[in-house]
Amino acid sequence: MTIAADIDPQTVLRETFGFAGFRGQQQAVVERVLAGNNTLALMPTGAGKSLCYQLPALVRRGTAIVISPLIALMHDQIRAARSVGIRAASMTSADSDNAETARALREGELDLLYVAPERATTQGFQSLLDTLDIALFAIDEAHCVSEWGHDFRPDYRGLAPMLDRFGHVPRLALTATADLRTREDILVQLGIPADGLVKAGFDRPNIAYHIDARGNVAKQIAELIERTPGAGIVYAPSRRGVEDLADKLRTATGRPVGAYHAGLPPEQRARTQADFVASEDMVMVATIAFGMGIDKPDVRFVVHAGLPKSIEAYYQETGRAGRDGDPAQARLFWTANDFSKARQWLADVEPERLPGERARLNALAALVESAGCRRAILLRHFGEDPPETCGNCDNCLDPPSVVDVSEIARKLLSAIYRTGQSFGIGHVEKVLLGREDERVRERAHDKLSVFGILCEEDAPLLRPVMRHLMAHEMLGTTEHGGLSLGPEARPVLRGERDVTIAKPPEKKRRRDRASAVPNPVGDPLFDALREKRKALASEHSVPAYIIFHDSVLRAMAHERPASLSELGRIQGVGAKKLETWGSAFVEVVREFG
């Protein structure tokens, strides 16, 4: 595709991408890049970040160089770009045609070139760039440049000298995940002025956030899968956990379930990832190594079977759900032991990074333990001022009551101290409730002043209180798994600090907002359009969403376009897709009269 340098960006938006107008802050970003200004775009996943460099790449003279951290992500984005007629390629260790790509670059035959930071910073690649017209540099996942970011990658630090070598070329940094400190560092590291920040906000209103105590997690997740159509991702904290959970979910749900972690052979990982990208209902159980390289918009749920690393990581990982804008679920299941393990990990953190990492863990504790709006906590963490309620998280849909458990907390801490800070919650619980057994009697714990001081009606609150105390550094664990007092226990024991928790729900399932995509119920035309898309996707070996998103098919079913010109007026139908796929879908519409 060749577009004249003086063409109206709105024309490109309509004819190439099929959109009548920009969304959110896209126009502000595009206008800055077209004017040659360095920019940092802070935009949530699903807000259309890629368009912010793809469109200028078509309007400005030369080739846009896109720096991306993962080969799989590059290849997915290239496939999507080519589907709308953009000439895109990559130069990576996984590509066998790098020499041909270099020739195409020199001949001006590419609109976009994707490279990893490791290649971008080499002298050889920069010598190649010296021979080219460069439209812009786009630095994707720009939070990787900051040591304060949740996913710091040293190779990104080498980009600044390279960018400065081509100082006349505008640079566009893009990220969906950066708190205030991280975004300030990105600006400094990439040489972008403070007024070059364009912030689109972090809210993803289509995602319903739910956080629950973890019990039989395989059963909890299986129940979610059974009532949630569509593809999903389940994050497990270990390789062994991935394989075990995948096996259980396959048996329990009957859905196609894949497993992905770094210990599997590369060819198996690649095959499983390709199957997931192509599928409309597959569930992928994975470690967090999976996801950043996936450009799949129709993921209907993301589940964490354990505690994520930080709020930033949680936001980014849950953001892989619902990128097409349709309703999606984000579920997190956690236990007190998750925090215990995380705080043990802090012992190995460099002293200069310890305060920041500890603050991140405390922020995560506030999120999982809150009785208030989950979305509001997330958005405030990123510096926004959201409403007090969102109407689409568990605590807003079914508000829990808040109870003062200060007395129970003091009794629990006292019992842990008096029994020697070496026993688990089961033993401490027996002591507090006055339940004798051989182990209690052998250690003379039935003679302690704390024996039997907790009444049976408070017993259901004991473990929720323990989870809260562990999340907030009032409790820790020994190397053998016993409970011990944490650094924040003393104010509670002295009565100087109150403890309140959200009262655990009764043994009934909290109300979930319906997470199924709002497809036309019982509409045979919509079903026929999906079948046609599925057949075409299989025939051409591309994921279904590359052809058209569900939202486009819903519009077709509603508008019933009887000609290519009518189909071309639907949002998301650009010239290339109209030419490639239009006739097949118009034919389906005509069959229904």
N, C-alpha and C positions, 0 to 999 in steps of 0.2 A: 504494500500500500504506500502510495506517495501522496502527501498532502501539501499543498502550497503553504509557504511560511506565513502568508498574510491572510490565511483563511480564518473565519470567525470561529473561536473556540466553541460557541454554542452550536454551530453547524457540525463540528466534529462530535460533540456530545450526542447530538441527535442521530447523525448518520452512521457513526461507528459504533456507539455504545447503546443506542436506542432509547436514550433518556431525554425527556422534554426539559429538564432543568437539573441543576446541581442539588445535592443534599447537604444539609448542615453547613460545615465550614469548607466544603470542597472548593467552592468558587474563590474564597479568600486565599486558599493555598495555591490554587492554579494561577490566579492573577499575580501573586508574588513571584512564582517561578517564571512565568512568561515575561515578567519585567526584569528578570535576571537577579532577583534578590535571594539571599541565603535564608532558609526557612526551617523551622522545626515544627512539624505537624503532630500534635498530640490528639489522636483520634481513637475511639474505641474500636475493637474488632467488629467488622461488619459495617463500618461507616464509609467504606469505599476509599481506603488509603491508596490502593494501587492506581485508581483512576487519576489521582493527584500527580503522578509522574507519567502515566501512560498518555494522557491527553497532551501535556506539554511536549512529550517526546514526538508526537505527531505534528505539532505546530511549529516547534523550534527547529532550526536547521541542525542536522547531524543526528548522531545516535545517543540515546540516553544510556548511561552505565548504571546498572542497578546492583548494589552490593548487598548480598543476602547471606545469612549464616549457614543455610542448609541446602544441600543439593536437591533433596526431595521437594522442598518448598519452591525452589527455582523452577523445577520441571513442571510442577502443578500450575504455577503462575504463567509459564510459557504456553502451556496447553490452553489455558483460559484466554490469554492474549491472542493467540493465533485464531481462536474460534471467532473473534470479532474482526479479524483481518489485519492485526498488528504483526509486523515482521519481527519476531523475537527468537533469540537463541541464547545459549549459555556456553561458557568455557570453563569446564570443571574436569576433575580427574575421572569422572564417570562418563565423559563425552568422548567418543572416538573420532569426532569430526572437527576437532579444534583448528586444524589447518584450514579447512574449508570455511569455518566461521571467521577466522582471521582474514581470509580473502574477501568474504562478503562484507566485513567491516570496512576494509580499505576501499571497496567499490561503492560504499554508501548504500548497501542493500539491506541494512538492519535498522529498525526503529529502536529496539531495546536489546541490550546485552547484559546478561546476568553473570556475575562473578562472585566468588567468595572473598572475604577480606584478605585471606592469605595470598591469593593471586593478585588482587588489586594493588598490593603494596610491593610487589616484586619489580625490580628494575626492568626486566624483560617486558612485562605487561605495560609499564608506563612508557617504555620506548614505543610500543605499538600505539598507545594513545596519542603520542606526539604526532603521528601521521594522520590523525582523524579529526573530523569535525565532531565535537562533543556537545550534545544538546544540554545535558545536565547530569549531575551525579545524584542518585537517589540512594540513601543509606537506610535500608529497612532494618527493623528491630534495633533501632538506634540506642535503646537503653543498654545494649551490650557494651557500649563504649564507656560506661560509667562504672567505677568500682563500687558506687553506692547502689547500683541497680541490682535486681535480684538474679540476673543472669550475665554477670560481667564476663567478657571474653577479651583477653589481652590483645588478640590480633586486631581488634577494632581500634586500639590505641594508635596503631601505625597508620591509620587513615588520614590523620590531619596533615602530615607532611605531603602526602600524595595530593590531597585536595588543594593545598596551598601551591603546589607546583602548577596546578591549572586554576589559578585564582580567578581567572576571568569567567570560569564556568559556574553557573549557579548550583548550589548544593541544597538538597532537600532531605532532611532527616525525618524519619517516620517511626512512631512507636505508639502502642496502645497502653503501655504500662510504665509510668514514671511518676513517682511522688515528687514533691517540690525540690528536694535536695538533688534527686537524680536528674530532673529536667534542667536544673541550673548547671549541673556538671556537663550534660550533653552540649549545652550551648557553648560552654567554655572549650571543651575538648574538640568540637567540630568547627569552631570559629564562626558561630552564628550570633548575631547581635540579639540583645534581650528583646527588642521589638520585633524580632523575627519569629517569635513563638505564636503559633496559631493553635488555640486550644478548643477542641470541639466538645469537651465534656466526656465523662466516663460512663454515663448511665446507659445500661442496656435494658430498657423497660420490658422487652419481650422475654427476658430470662426470669424464671421464678426460682428464688433461692430458698432452700430448705436445709436445715442443719439438725441432726439428731444424734443422740447417744448411740454408739455402735453396740449391737448385740450379736445375733446370728447374721453377720453381714451378708453372707451369700443369700440367705432368705430375704433379707431386706432389699437387696438389689434386684433379686429375681422378681419380687412383687412389683417393683417399679418398672422393670422391663416388660412384664406381662401387660401392664396397663398403659404403656407408652410406645406407640408405633414409631418406626423410623430408626435410623442409625444412632448409635450412642458410643461413648467412650467411658470406660471405667478405669480409674487410676488406682493401682495397688502399690504399696510401699516397697515391695521387694520382688525379685525375680521369682522366687519360690511362691510368693503370694499371688503373682500374676497367673502362674500355671495352675495352681490349686483352684483359684477363683474361676478361671476360665472353664475348667473341667466341671465345676459345680453348676455354673450358669448354663452351660450347654445341656446338661442333664435336666435341670429344673425348668428351662424355658422353651427348649426346642428351637430356639433362634440360632442362626449362624453366629458363632462366637470365635473370635481370633485371639491369639496371645502374642504380645510383642514386648521384648526386652533385649538389652544389649548382649545377653549371653546366648542368644539364638544365632544360627548361621546367617550371614548377610543375605544369602539368596532366599532363605525362609522369611526373614523380616521384609524384604522387598516384595515378595509374593503376597504376604499377608496384608501389607499396607496397600498394595494395588487392589486387592479384593475389597478392602474396606472402602477405598475411595470410589470404587465402581458400584458398591452395593447401596441399596436404599433401606436396608433393615438390619445390617450386620452390627454386632456389638464387639468392640475392641477392648480387651482387658490389657493394660499396659503399665509400664513404669512411666515416669514423666519424660523419659527419652522420646516418647511418642507424642506428636501433636503439633509442635512448632512447624514441622515440615509438611503439614497437611492443609491444603487450601480447599477444604470441603465445606460448603455452606449449609448443607441440610442435615447437620448433626442435631438430633432432637433432645439429647440429654448428655450431660457430663456428670459422672459420679466420682467422688473421692472416697475410697474405702479406708482412708487414714488421713492424718493431718497433713495439709500442704506445707511447704517450706515457709511461706509468708503470705500476707494479704496480697502483695503484688503477684506472687506466683498463682495464688488462688484465682485472682481476677483474670489473669491471662489464660489460665487453663480452663476455667468455666466459660471464658469468652469464645471458646471453640464451639460452643453450642449456639444454634440459632443465628448464624451469620447471615442467613437469608431474610432475617427479620420476622420469621414466623415464631410462634410460641415454643419455648424450650425450657427444660428443667436443669437446675444445678443442685445436686445433692451432696452433702458432706456427712459422713459418719465418723465419729471420733470417740476416743476414750481418754481417761486421765493418763494412762500409760504413754499415750502419744506425746504429751507434754513432758513427761518425765524423760523420755528418750531424747527429745529435742533439747532439753536443758543440759543433759549429759553431753550432747554434741557441742554445746557452747564452750565446754572446757577446753576444746582443741582450737578455738577461734583465736586469731591474732589479737593481742590486747587492744590495738587501735580500732579494730572492727567490732569488738565485743559490745560496746554500748549500743551501737546501731542494730546488731543482730538481736540483742536482748529486747530492745524496743520493738522490733518486728514481731518477736514471739509474743510479747505482751499484747500487742495490737491484735494478733490472731486470737489470743485468749479472750479479749473483749468481744470479738466478733462471735465466737462460738457460744459464749456464755450469756450473751445479751438477751434481755426480754424485749428489747425494742426492735425497730426496723433494721433488718440486715443490710438492705440496700443503702440506707442512710449512713450506716457505719462505714461501708465501703467507700461511698462517695466523699464523706468527710475526710477519710484517710488520704484521699487524693486532692484535698484542698477545696472541695466544693461545698456549697451550702444547700443541701437538699431539704425537701419537706420532711416532717417528722415521720410520716408513714408513706408507703409506696403502694399498698394494696396488692402486691405480688411477691410476698415472701411469707414464710410460715408464720412468723410472729405478727404480721399484719392481717393475714387471713384468719388466724385463730389465736388471738392475743392471749399469752399466758399470764397468770397472776404472779406477782412478785411477793416472796415471803422472806421474812427476816429469820435467818438461821444462825444468828450469832452464837446463841447458847449451844446449839448442836455442834457448831464448829469448835467452840472452846472445849467441849467435852471430848470431841474426837481428837483434837490436838493433845489434850491432857492424857488420854488413854494411850496414844502412840508414844508419848514421852515416858509414861510410867511403866509401859511394858518393854522399854528398852530400845525403841526405834529400830526394830529388826523383824517385825511381823507384818504380814499382808492384811488387807482390809477384812478378810474373812475371820481371822483370829481376833482382831480388834473389835469387830462387830459383836462377836460372842461375848467378849468381856463387857462391853458397854451395855448389852442387853441382858447380862446376867445368865448367860446360857453356859452351863458347865459341860465340859467334856474332859477326856483324859489329858489332852495337851494343856488345857487351861489349868487343871488341878496340879499337874506335874511342875508347872512353873509358878505355882502359888498365885496365879493371877486372879483367882477367885477371892483372894484376901486383900486385893488392892482397893483403894478408896473409889476408884472409877468403875468397879465391878457393879453392873446393874443400875448405873445412874441414868441410862437412857430409856425412856418409856417406849413401849411397843408401837404406839401410834406415830412416833417420830422415826421409826425404823426405815420406812420407804424413802426418807430424805437423806439417809446417811451416805449412800453412794453418790447421789448428785452433789452433796456437800463436799465429799472427797474429791470429785472431779473438779469442782470449782476451786478448791484450795490448791490442787496440783496445777491447775491452769495459771494460777496467779502467784506462784512461788511461795505459798504458805506451807506446802507439802512437797517433798521430794521422795526419791526412792534410793535404797542402798543398792550395792552391786549385786546383792542376792535377791532383790525384788521386794525387800521390806519397806515399809513406810517410815519416813524420817521427817523431822521438822525442817521447813525451808526458811530462807532468810527473812520472809515477811510474816512469819508465824507469831513473833513476839507481840506486836501490837494487838493481835486478835486475842491472845491469851491474857493480856493485861486489860482487856475490855476497852482499848483505845481505838479499835477499828471494828465497825459493824460489818457483817457479812449478809448479803441478800442474794437470792438466786431466783431464776424463773422456775416456778413450780412445774415439775415434770408432768406432761399430759397423762391422762388416764389411759388405760390399755385399750385405746381405740385409735384408728388411724387418723392423723390430722388431715384436714381437708386440703387436697392438692388442687390447684387450678388445673383444669383440663389441659394436658400438654400435647394432645394430638393436634396436628396441623389443621387449621380450619378449612378443610377441603369441602367443596359443595357436597352435602350429604345426599347420597343416592342419585347423583347427577351422572347419567350414563355417558354423556359427552365428555365430562371431565375424566371419567375412568378410561374412556377410549383414547383420549389425548395422552394420558399417562402410559397406556399400553403402547401407543405408537412411539412415544419417546423411549420407552424401554427397549423396543425392538431396534430402533435406530442406534441407540447407544451400544447395544450388543453387536450390531452389524459393523459399526465403525470403531469399535473398541475404545470408546470414550465414556466417562461417567455421565449419567443422565443429566446432572446439573449443568454440564458444559453445553448441552443443547438448549434447554430452557429451564429456569427455576419453576417450582410449583406455582409461585405467584403469577408467572406469565401464563401458565396453563389455566389457572383460575380465571384470569382476565379473558382468555380465549373462550372458555366455556360461557362466560357472561356476555361478552360482546358478539360472539359467533361471527367472526370475520369471514365473508364469503369470497374474498379476493386477496391477492398479495398486498395490494395497496391498503386495504382495511387492516390486514394483519400488521403491516408496517407501522401503523399508528399506535400500536400497543406498547406500553413501557417495557423496555428490555429487549425489544426486537430491533436490532441494528441492521444495516444494509447487508453485511456478510452473513449473518444468521438468516435473514430473510431469503437471501439467495440460496443458501445451503439447505435449509430445512423448511422454508416457508410452504412450498407446494404440498409437502406431505401432510402438514397440519391443516392447511386449508381444505384438502381433500377429506380429511376426517370430519371437519365441521360440516362440509357440504353433504356428507352421508347422513347427517342428522337433520338435514333440512333447515 
